[in-house]
Amino acid sequence: MPSYVAPGYLVFAREGKLMVQPFDATLLRTTGEPVPVVPERVAFDDFSGIAVYSVSQDGVLLYLPDTPIASQLQWWVRSGKAPENIAEPGLNRMLQISPEGSRVLVDRSSGIWIYEITQHIWNRFTFDGGLSEARWSPDGRQVFYTDRQGRVFSLLRKASDGSGAEETIWQSDQWLAPRSVSPNGRYLLYETYDAQQGFQLSQLTLSGNRQTTAFIQTQFNEGNATFSPNGGWVTYVSDKSGEYQIYVRPFPGPGEEWQVSSGIAAEVGGGSSIALKWRADGKEAFYLSADWQVMSVPVTTAPRFQTGVPRPLFAVPPGSQFDVTADGQRFLVNAPLQNSEAQPLNVVLNWNSSHASK
């Protein structure tokens, strides 16, 4: 949200750049073009549009510089044995193992890439470094992903081998991202965000006439949905209890809701750590606890949905993301390579003096 600074400026972030624009508070209109306040990018959330800065009325600007953190893809096993690095470190923000287990979708800041595990080869899938949330189709033959052109956000799909043209399946003026495709390929769960409603979940019919309906729509934040392997259940994250937890409910519903987790890491939103991961047979699920332990949860779905007591398997570095192989025996972890020291804030004094004559 823009900040007004007397005698007549609007300060706001635009895709990570902190901008200032002359503003007439009497006429409620801008009177000039926006220009950068500082040369470097500030820490910026692409999804909520929130930038980390504060500006006072007496010319003091405080901001957090955008410092991308590299991470390392690592194979872990259930025992927590020392991990095995795969590929070179990079600016990885999201990962998902393909259904057959031979490839990995990774957002590498420059776009979506597909890593061939056995050949140790990176294949670039998209060529836009903007919003790059992506998910596999159940058969691994397609990839669903997000793009933005101006103020229009699009859900797209394309063959995972890169052949053919991309297909636009839905568009909106709100941020949106694919979360999970039903095992029968008929439905896509996707997440939206706006400043009034926060994070919400919707479902899109992929066959026939495409229709979108709310899957969950409340006054709380809900996101990071995942279909169960049999398609009869959906797990998701909500802050309805006052803190984020993982819940499950039947699909397509209606039906009772159960809480699965007991304290989880991070929050909803793109690249988040907290989506539940299923073993392919649906009898076990995994999530990251608040203290960054990979937790194992036994699951039964008949005659009713039940979960056992979560138990820790091993700890991962704070800020990690993970996915699990179909048999539940190996875990691909995206581990940040970062210094534990807090990053300092930058202070600029009399920042508005250079704009007084503009």
C-alpha positions in Angstrom: 0.0 0.0 0.0 1.4 3.4 -0.9 2.6 5.8 1.9 1.8 9.5 1.7 4.6 11.9 2.8 4.0 15.6 3.2 4.2 18.0 1.5 3.2 15.8 -1.5 4.7 12.4 -2.3 3.5 8.9 -2.6 6.0 6.2 -1.8 5.3 2.7 -3.0 7.0 -0.5 -4.2 6.7 -1.7 -7.8 8.0 -5.2 -8.4 10.7 -4.7 -5.8 11.7 -1.2 -6.7 10.9 1.5 -4.2 9.4 4.4 -6.1 8.3 8.0 -5.2 5.7 10.0 -7.2 4.5 13.6 -6.7 1.0 13.8 -5.4 -1.5 16.6 -4.9 -3.4 15.8 -1.7 -6.0 18.4 -2.4 -6.9 17.2 -5.9 -6.1 13.5 -5.0 -4.1 12.9 -8.1 -0.5 12.4 -9.1 1.4 15.3 -10.7 4.4 13.7 -12.1 6.1 10.4 -13.0 7.4 7.9 -10.5 11.1 7.6 -10.0 13.2 5.2 -7.9 14.0 6.3 -4.3 17.1 4.0 -3.9 19.0 2.2 -6.7 18.8 -1.3 -5.2 15.7 -3.6 -4.9 14.0 -3.9 -1.5 12.7 -7.1 0.0 9.3 -7.7 -1.8 6.7 -10.4 -1.7 5.5 -11.0 -5.3 2.2 -12.6 -4.0 0.9 -10.1 -1.5 2.7 -7.1 -3.0 4.1 -6.2 0.4 7.6 -4.5 0.5 9.7 -4.2 3.6 10.2 -0.5 4.2 9.0 2.4 6.4 9.1 6.1 5.7 8.6 9.0 8.2 7.3 12.5 7.7 10.7 14.1 8.5 12.7 12.4 5.7 13.8 9.1 7.2 13.6 6.0 5.1 14.1 2.5 6.5 14.2 -0.6 4.2 15.4 -4.1 4.0 17.5 -4.8 0.9 16.5 -7.7 -1.3 19.3 -10.3 -0.9 18.4 -13.6 -2.7 19.5 -16.7 -0.8 20.9 -19.6 -2.7 19.9 -23.1 -1.8 21.0 -26.7 -2.3 18.9 -29.6 -3.5 19.6 -32.6 -1.2 18.4 -36.2 -0.9 17.6 -37.3 2.6 16.4 -40.6 4.0 14.1 -41.4 6.8 16.9 -42.0 9.3 18.2 -38.5 8.8 21.5 -39.8 7.4 23.9 -37.1 6.1 22.2 -35.7 2.9 23.5 -36.2 -0.6 23.7 -33.0 -2.7 22.3 -33.1 -6.2 22.9 -30.4 -8.9 24.6 -27.1 -8.2 23.3 -24.6 -5.7 21.0 -22.0 -7.1 18.2 -19.5 -6.3 15.6 -22.3 -5.9 12.2 -21.3 -4.5 9.9 -24.2 -5.2 10.3 -27.9 -6.0 8.1 -30.9 -6.8 9.1 -34.4 -7.8 7.3 -35.7 -11.0 4.8 -38.6 -10.5 7.2 -41.2 -12.0 10.1 -39.9 -9.9 12.7 -39.1 -12.6 12.3 -35.3 -12.8 11.9 -32.3 -10.5 10.1 -29.0 -11.1 12.2 -26.1 -9.7 11.6 -22.4 -9.8 15.1 -21.0 -10.2 14.2 -17.3 -10.1 14.8 -17.0 -13.9 11.8 -19.2 -14.5 10.7 -22.8 -14.1 13.3 -25.5 -14.8 13.0 -29.3 -15.0 15.9 -31.2 -13.5 16.5 -34.7 -15.0 17.6 -36.7 -11.9 19.4 -39.6 -13.6 21.0 -37.5 -16.4 21.9 -34.6 -14.1 20.6 -32.2 -16.7 18.6 -28.9 -16.3 16.0 -28.2 -19.0 14.5 -24.7 -19.0 10.7 -24.8 -19.1 9.6 -21.2 -19.0 11.5 -18.1 -20.0 9.9 -15.5 -17.7 11.4 -14.9 -14.3 8.2 -13.4 -12.9 5.6 -15.5 -11.0 6.5 -19.1 -11.5 4.3 -21.3 -9.3 4.1 -24.7 -11.0 2.6 -28.2 -10.5 2.8 -31.5 -12.4 -0.3 -33.1 -13.9 -1.1 -36.6 -12.3 0.6 -38.4 -15.3 3.6 -36.1 -15.5 2.8 -35.2 -19.1 1.8 -31.6 -18.4 2.8 -28.8 -16.2 0.4 -26.2 -14.8 1.9 -22.8 -13.9 1.4 -19.1 -13.3 2.3 -16.1 -15.4 1.7 -12.4 -15.1 1.5 -9.8 -17.9 0.9 -6.4 -16.5 -2.1 -6.6 -14.2 -3.4 -9.9 -15.6 -2.5 -13.2 -13.9 -2.9 -16.4 -15.9 -3.0 -20.1 -15.1 -1.3 -21.9 -18.0 -0.5 -25.5 -18.9 1.9 -27.0 -21.4 3.4 -30.4 -22.3 6.2 -31.2 -19.8 8.6 -32.0 -22.7 8.3 -28.5 -23.9 6.5 -29.4 -27.1 3.5 -27.5 -28.3 2.1 -24.2 -27.3 1.1 -23.2 -23.8 -2.6 -23.0 -23.1 -4.3 -20.4 -21.0 -6.9 -22.1 -18.8 -7.9 -19.2 -16.5 -7.2 -15.5 -16.0 -7.8 -13.0 -13.2 -6.8 -9.6 -12.0 -5.7 -11.2 -8.7 -2.6 -13.2 -7.9 -3.3 -16.9 -8.4 -1.3 -20.1 -8.4 -1.9 -23.8 -9.2 -1.8 -26.0 -6.1 -2.9 -29.6 -7.0 -4.6 -31.5 -9.9 -7.0 -34.3 -9.0 -5.8 -37.8 -9.8 -8.5 -38.1 -12.6 -7.3 -34.9 -14.1 -10.7 -33.2 -14.0 -10.1 -30.5 -11.4 -7.4 -28.0 -10.5 -7.2 -26.5 -7.0 -5.7 -23.1 -7.2 -5.0 -20.3 -4.7 -5.8 -16.6 -4.9 -4.8 -13.5 -2.9 -6.1 -10.0 -2.5 -5.7 -7.5 0.3 -9.3 -7.8 1.5 -9.8 -11.6 1.5 -6.2 -12.8 2.0 -5.4 -16.3 0.7 -8.4 -18.3 -0.6 -8.8 -21.7 -2.4 -10.9 -22.3 -5.5 -11.4 -25.2 -7.9 -11.4 -25.1 -11.6 -13.1 -27.7 -13.9 -10.6 -28.7 -16.5 -12.9 -30.7 -18.8 -15.8 -29.4 -20.8 -16.9 -25.9 -20.1 -14.4 -24.5 -17.6 -16.0 -23.3 -14.4 -14.4 -22.0 -11.2 -16.0 -22.2 -7.8 -14.8 -21.5 -4.3 -13.5 -24.6 -2.5 -13.1 -22.8 0.8 -14.0 -19.2 1.3 -13.8 -17.8 4.8 -12.5 -14.8 6.7 -9.3 -16.8 7.4 -6.3 -17.5 5.2 -6.5 -20.9 3.4 -4.0 -22.2 0.9 -1.4 -24.8 -0.2 -4.0 -27.5 -1.0 -3.1 -31.0 -2.0 -5.3 -33.8 -3.3 -4.9 -37.2 -1.6 -3.7 -40.0 -3.9 -7.3 -41.4 -4.3 -8.7 -37.9 -5.0 -11.3 -38.2 -2.2 -9.6 -35.8 0.2 -7.9 -32.4 0.2 -5.4 -31.2 2.7 -4.8 -27.5 3.1 -3.5 -24.8 5.5 -5.6 -22.4 7.5 -5.0 -19.9 10.2 -8.5 -20.3 11.7 -7.1 -21.4 15.0 -4.9 -18.3 15.3 -1.9 -20.1 13.9 -1.3 -22.0 10.7 -2.3 -25.7 10.8 -2.9 -28.4 8.2 -6.5 -29.6 7.8 -8.3 -32.1 5.6 -11.8 -32.4 4.2 -13.5 -34.6 1.7 -13.6 -33.7 -2.0 -15.8 -32.6 -3.5 -17.6 -32.3 -0.2 -19.4 -31.3 1.8 -18.1 -33.0 4.9 -16.4 -32.9 8.2 -13.0 -31.2 8.6 -10.1 -32.6 10.6 -6.9 -31.0 11.9 -3.8 -33.0 10.9 -0.8 -31.1 12.2 0.3 -29.8 15.6 2.4 -26.8 14.8 3.8 -26.2 11.3 6.6 -24.2 9.7 6.2 -21.0 7.8 3.0 -19.7 6.3 0.8 -19.9 3.2 1.8 -18.3 -0.1 4.1 -19.1 -3.0 7.1 -21.4 -2.3 5.8 -22.1 1.2 7.2 -25.0 3.1 4.0 -26.3 4.6 1.9 -28.2 2.0 1.3 -31.8 3.2 3.1 -34.4 1.1 1.4 -37.8 0.6 3.0 -41.3 0.1 1.6 -42.7 -3.1 -0.5 -45.4 -1.4 -2.2 -42.7 0.8 -1.3 -44.5 4.0 1.3 -41.9 5.2 1.7 -38.2 4.9 4.5 -35.7 5.8 4.8 -32.1 6.8 7.3 -29.7 8.4 6.8 -28.9 12.0 7.4 -25.5 13.6 10.9 -26.5 14.6 11.7 -27.7 11.1 11.3 -31.5 11.7 10.0 -33.6 8.9 7.0 -35.2 10.5 5.4 -38.6 9.5 1.7 -39.1 10.0 -0.1 -42.5 9.5 -3.4 -42.2 7.7 -6.4 -44.3 7.2 -9.4 -43.3 5.0 -11.9 -46.1 5.6 -14.4 -46.4 7.1 -13.6 -42.8 8.0 -10.6 -40.5 7.8 -8.2 -40.9 10.7 -4.6 -39.9 11.4 -2.2 -41.3 13.9 0.2 -39.4 16.2 2.7 -37.4 14.2 6.3 -38.4 14.8 9.5 -36.7 13.8 11.9 -38.3 11.3 14.7 -35.8 11.0 15.4 -32.0 11.1 16.1 -29.8 8.1 17.7 -26.3 7.9 15.2 -23.6 8.8 13.5 -22.2 5.7 13.7 -25.5 3.8 11.1 -27.0 1.4 10.8 -30.6 0.6 9.0 -33.3 -1.4 8.9 -37.1 -1.0 9.3 -40.0 -3.3 6.2 -42.2 -4.1 7.4 -44.9 -1.6 8.0 -42.4 1.2 11.6 -43.5 1.7 13.5 -40.5 0.2 13.0 -36.8 0.7 14.2 -34.1 -1.7 15.0 -31.0 0.4 15.6 -27.5 -0.9 18.0 -26.3 1.9 18.9 -22.6 2.1 22.7 -21.8 2.2 22.6 -18.8 4.4 24.4 -17.1 7.2 22.4 -17.3 10.5 23.0 -13.6 11.2 20.1 -11.3 10.7 20.3 -9.0 7.7 20.7 -5.3 8.6 18.2 -2.7 7.6 19.3 0.3 5.5 18.6 3.9 6.7 18.4 6.9 4.3 18.2 10.4 5.8 16.6 13.3 4.0 15.7 11.1 1.1 13.0 13.5 -0.1 15.4 16.5 -0.5 16.6 15.1 -3.8 12.9 15.0 -5.0 11.8 18.4 -3.8 12.4 20.1 -7.1 11.0 17.3 -9.2 
